Amino acid sequence: MADIHFGKAAAYRRLGQPVPHGTTDANLRQLDGLLARYCCRQLIFLGDFLHAPESHAPATLARLAEWRSRHPQLAITLVRGNHDLRAGDPPAQLGIDVVNEPLLLGPYALQHEPQPHPSHHVLAGHVHPAFPLQGRGRQRLRLPCFCIGERLSLLPAFGSFTGTMTVATEDSWRIYVVGDGEVWPVAHSAPVRPGIYR
């Protein structure tokens, strides 16, 4: 999974920004649900585990430690992303193996940055991809999405307080939007910003 950005709201509040409370708990509940549903033995974060140095706030770290205590057998790896470089690695007591990109796993290069790899299909985060949908009566909706290409795939940001960016993809890419706990394939009929990650 990519771009959970734990502690982002706390970092913004420290700057005096009016942002929602409870995003860490919401993300951990969603993560718990997925771990239970899929009986995972290993969890790999594709960067941006913590958002900023301020994300090391005691309340955020206490929530993460409590969550980790419920999953002691789960192997967790973080492939460092750009925010991790500034925020610093997670505390050692969280038991997270931290590595630089790429992490080669089977046919995949697990990375934060969506850069090509010479021999492996890249799974990456970083851009928080979204796809625009348009309905009747000028209804518009932009949903997080998976972008699956021949040599590179983009994962949506997992964090609930991260934002998105509409990305342009090749016609050969498959797009799957995410909403309300479901994933749906969509056609390439919606307009997209040209020149982004082609």
Secondary structure as UniProt FT lines:
FT   HELIX           8..14
FT   TURN            15..16
FT   HELIX           23..38
FT   STRAND          42..45
FT   HELIX           53..56
FT   HELIX           58..69
FT   TURN            72..73
FT   STRAND          75..79
FT   HELIX           82..87
FT   HELIX           92..94
FT   STRAND          96..99
FT   STRAND          103..105
FT   TURN            106..107
FT   STRAND          108..110
FT   STRAND          121..124
FT   STRAND          129..134
FT   HELIX           136..138
FT   STRAND          140..148
FT   STRAND          152..154
FT   STRAND          165..166
FT   TURN            171..172
FT   STRAND          174..179
FT   TURN            180..181
FT   STRAND          182..186
FT   TURN            188..189
FT   TURN            194..195
//
